[in-house]
Amino acid sequence: MSIDNPNVEAVKRAVGHVNRREFEQLMSMFVPGGVRHDLAGAYPDLAGEGEVRDFLGQLLQGSPDFQIHLEDAFGSGDRVCTRIRVEGTHAGKLFGQEGTGRPFSVNQLNVYRFADGKMAESWQLTDLAGFMSQIGDRKRATPPPVTAEEVARRWVELYNDGSADSYGSGRFLDLYHEDVEWTEGPTRAWPEGRTGNLSAIRAALEGGQRAMRGRRVDLFEVIGNGDRAAMRYRWQAVAAVDGLPFPRGTTARLDVAAFLEIRDGKIARIVEHITALAPV
């Protein structure tokens, strides 16, 4: 940590005053009307001694034992940048969250502007996501439960994406649960039908990439209820190799009825019935 700059030394003293709750000495280090900007949006911007004192009071109510650890600081001209870690107990309302009694250790990046040796303005960015994860409130980070209908529509969207990072890719396969059960009814290509797990689905997708081009799914309808969904769609592609039930260059069409069961937001069971298979 660089401390050969007088403004860096001033920040170091200010941290000590906060940790010892020496707020009168701390206030003397600000210019009148000094401004604090909260870049994370947890608190409104502050201006003047009165608002700064109120803010410090809120911090003490939220965590009476909090301490600031100055881990790095450097300065140039009238600016000082610091990397700090704030530790304490979440005893009361802090960063907009009611007290949980849990300990926390949160990182913060700050930039200070000095004028005549005193702090005139600061920009502070707190790792609120890290704070939320430690106190157990994941409401902001956790999406709502995924329904089977949403997964079905996402399946169609990725299938038709057309990029290398869609059909047959890890991103597409991630729609399937690791314990997925797959069943496909009889077709001209596979008279006995097909069944399998995630590896079988991967192999089928890789085979489809080699054998067919211009693949597309047109969704006719999807009906969902909780963790189950049924969808009816038309699959269409052009034969790219010989040895298929139709000549190379032929456009094949499948009308499919599929039934999905969802677990942990992913497809855990899929049953597909091919209602038509014909060249166009």
C-alpha positions in Angstrom: 0.0 0.0 0.0 1.4 3.4 -1.1 1.3 6.0 1.7 3.9 8.5 0.4 1.1 10.9 -0.8 -0.3 13.2 1.9 -3.8 12.6 0.7 -3.3 8.8 1.1 -2.1 9.5 4.7 -5.3 11.5 5.3 -7.5 8.6 4.1 -5.6 6.3 6.4 -6.2 8.6 9.3 -9.9 8.9 8.4 -10.3 5.1 8.5 -8.7 5.0 11.9 -11.2 7.7 13.2 -14.1 5.6 11.9 -12.9 2.4 13.5 -12.4 4.2 16.8 -15.7 6.1 16.4 -13.9 9.4 16.6 -16.5 11.2 14.5 -15.6 14.7 15.6 -12.1 14.3 14.3 -13.5 12.6 11.1 -15.8 15.6 10.4 -12.8 18.0 10.6 -11.3 16.2 7.6 -14.1 17.1 5.2 -14.6 20.4 3.4 -18.0 22.1 4.2 -20.6 20.7 1.9 -18.5 17.6 0.9 -20.4 15.1 -1.2 -20.5 11.3 -1.1 -21.8 9.4 -4.1 -23.1 5.8 -3.6 -22.5 4.0 -6.9 -24.2 0.9 -5.8 -27.4 2.8 -5.1 -27.9 1.4 -1.5 -28.0 4.9 0.0 -28.8 8.3 -1.5 -26.0 10.7 -2.2 -24.9 12.8 0.8 -23.9 16.4 1.1 -22.7 18.3 4.2 -21.8 17.3 7.7 -25.4 16.7 8.9 -26.1 14.1 6.3 -22.8 12.4 6.8 -23.4 12.1 10.5 -26.9 10.6 9.8 -25.3 8.1 7.5 -22.7 7.1 10.1 -25.5 6.6 12.6 -27.4 4.3 10.2 -24.2 2.2 9.7 -23.8 1.9 13.5 -27.4 0.8 13.9 -27.0 -1.8 11.1 -23.7 -3.0 12.5 -22.5 -1.6 15.8 -19.2 -3.6 15.6 -18.2 -2.9 12.0 -14.6 -2.3 11.2 -12.8 -1.0 8.1 -9.7 -2.7 6.8 -7.7 -0.6 4.4 -6.1 -3.2 2.0 -4.7 -0.9 -0.6 -4.5 2.9 -1.3 -2.7 5.0 -3.9 -3.0 8.6 -5.0 -2.2 11.0 -7.8 -2.8 14.7 -7.8 -6.0 15.5 -5.9 -7.4 11.9 -6.1 -7.0 8.8 -3.9 -8.2 5.3 -4.7 -8.7 2.7 -2.0 -9.7 -0.9 -1.8 -11.2 -1.7 1.6 -12.9 -4.6 3.4 -15.7 -3.9 5.9 -16.4 -6.6 8.5 -19.1 -6.7 11.1 -22.4 -8.2 12.3 -25.6 -7.6 10.5 -27.5 -6.6 13.6 -30.0 -4.0 12.1 -31.0 -2.5 8.8 -28.0 -2.2 6.5 -27.8 -1.7 2.8 -31.6 -1.8 2.8 -31.8 -5.2 4.4 -33.3 -5.9 7.9 -30.9 -7.4 10.4 -30.1 -11.1 10.3 -27.5 -11.4 13.1 -25.1 -12.9 10.6 -21.4 -11.8 10.2 -20.4 -10.3 6.9 -17.2 -9.2 5.1 -17.8 -7.0 2.1 -15.4 -5.4 -0.4 -15.6 -1.8 -1.4 -13.8 0.4 -3.9 -13.6 4.2 -3.2 -12.3 7.2 -5.0 -11.7 10.5 -3.1 -11.2 14.0 -4.4 -9.2 16.3 -2.1 -9.3 20.1 -1.9 -6.8 22.0 0.3 -5.9 18.8 2.1 -9.5 17.8 2.9 -11.9 15.4 1.4 -14.3 17.2 -0.9 -16.0 14.4 -2.8 -16.1 10.6 -2.8 -17.4 7.8 -5.0 -18.0 4.5 -3.3 -18.9 1.2 -4.8 -19.9 -1.7 -2.5 -20.1 -5.4 -3.4 -23.8 -5.7 -2.6 -24.2 -9.1 -4.3 -21.5 -10.4 -2.0 -23.2 -8.9 1.1 -26.5 -10.4 0.1 -25.0 -13.9 -0.3 -23.5 -13.7 3.1 -26.6 -12.7 5.0 -28.7 -15.3 3.2 -31.0 -12.9 1.2 -30.7 -14.1 -2.4 -33.9 -12.5 -3.7 -32.0 -10.2 -6.0 -29.8 -12.9 -7.4 -32.2 -15.8 -7.7 -34.6 -15.9 -10.7 -38.2 -17.0 -10.2 -38.9 -20.7 -10.6 -38.8 -21.9 -14.2 -42.0 -23.4 -15.6 -42.1 -26.2 -18.1 -43.7 -23.9 -20.7 -40.8 -21.5 -20.4 -38.3 -24.3 -20.8 -40.2 -25.6 -23.9 -40.2 -22.2 -25.5 -36.5 -21.8 -24.7 -35.8 -25.1 -26.4 -37.4 -23.9 -29.6 -35.6 -20.6 -29.4 -32.2 -22.2 -29.0 -33.0 -24.8 -31.7 -33.7 -22.0 -34.2 -30.8 -19.8 -33.1 -28.7 -20.8 -36.1 -25.4 -20.1 -34.4 -22.6 -22.6 -33.6 -23.4 -22.0 -29.9 -27.0 -23.3 -30.1 -28.2 -26.6 -31.5 -26.1 -29.5 -30.2 -23.9 -27.2 -28.2 -23.3 -27.2 -24.4 -25.7 -24.3 -24.1 -28.4 -26.3 -25.8 -27.6 -29.5 -23.9 -27.8 -27.5 -20.7 -31.5 -27.4 -21.1 -31.5 -31.1 -20.2 -31.2 -32.5 -16.7 -28.2 -34.7 -16.1 -30.6 -37.7 -15.4 -32.9 -37.0 -18.3 -34.9 -39.8 -19.8 -35.6 -39.6 -23.5 -38.1 -41.6 -25.6 -38.8 -41.1 -29.3 -41.5 -43.1 -31.0 -41.0 -45.2 -34.2 -40.1 -43.5 -37.4 -39.1 -44.6 -40.9 -35.5 -43.9 -39.9 -35.8 -45.8 -36.6 -38.7 -48.3 -36.8 -38.2 -49.4 -33.2 -38.0 -45.9 -31.9 -35.2 -44.6 -29.7 -34.6 -44.2 -26.0 -31.7 -43.0 -23.9 -30.1 -40.6 -21.5 -28.2 -37.4 -21.9 -25.4 -39.2 -23.8 -27.9 -40.6 -26.3 -29.4 -37.1 -26.8 -25.9 -35.7 -27.4 -25.2 -38.4 -30.0 -28.5 -37.8 -31.7 -27.8 -34.1 -32.0 -24.3 -34.7 -33.3 -25.7 -37.1 -35.9 -28.4 -34.6 -36.9 -25.7 -31.9 -37.4 -23.8 -34.2 -39.8 -26.8 -35.6 -41.7 -29.1 -32.6 -42.0 -28.8 -28.9 -42.8 -31.2 -25.9 -42.5 -32.8 -27.4 -39.5 -35.8 -25.5 -38.2 -38.7 -26.0 -35.7 -42.0 -24.2 -36.1 -43.9 -24.2 -32.9 -47.7 -24.6 -33.3 -48.7 -24.6 -29.7 -47.4 -25.3 -26.2 -49.5 -26.0 -23.1 -47.9 -26.0 -19.6 -49.0 -26.8 -16.1 -46.3 -26.4 -13.4 -43.5 -28.9 -14.1 -45.1 -30.5 -17.2 -45.7 -29.2 -20.7 -46.9 -30.5 -24.1 -46.0 -28.9 -27.4 -46.8 -29.6 -31.0 -44.3 -28.5 -33.6 -43.1 -29.1 -37.2 -39.4 -30.0 -37.7 -37.9 -29.4 -41.1 -34.4 -29.9 -42.6 -32.6 -30.8 -45.8 -30.8 -34.2 -46.2 -27.1 -33.5 -46.4 -25.9 -37.1 -46.8 -26.9 -40.4 -48.6 -28.3 -43.4 -46.7 -31.3 -41.6 -45.2 -34.9 -42.7 -45.9 -35.0 -39.9 -48.5 -32.4 -38.8 -51.1 -29.7 -36.2 -50.4 -31.1 -32.7 -51.1 -34.6 -33.6 -50.1 -36.4 -31.4 -47.6 -37.8 -33.6 -44.9 -40.6 -32.7 -42.5 -41.6 -34.1 -39.2 -44.8 -33.3 -37.3 -44.1 -33.9 -33.6 -46.0 -34.0 -30.4 -43.7 -33.8 -27.4 -44.3 -34.1 -23.7 -41.8 -32.7 -21.1 -41.3 -33.0 -17.4 -39.1 -30.4 -15.6 -36.9 -30.9 -12.6 -34.6 -28.2 -11.2 -35.5 -26.0 -14.1 -34.3 -28.5 -16.7 -35.9 -31.2 -18.9 -35.9 -34.4 -16.8 -38.1 -36.5 -19.2 -39.1 -36.0 -22.8 -41.3 -38.2 -24.9 -41.6 -37.4 -28.6 -44.3 -38.9 -31.0 -43.6 -38.4 -34.7 -47.0 -38.0 -36.3 -45.7 -37.5 -39.9 -42.5 -38.0 -41.8 -42.5 -36.9 -45.4 -40.3 -35.3 -48.0 -41.5 -31.9 -49.2 
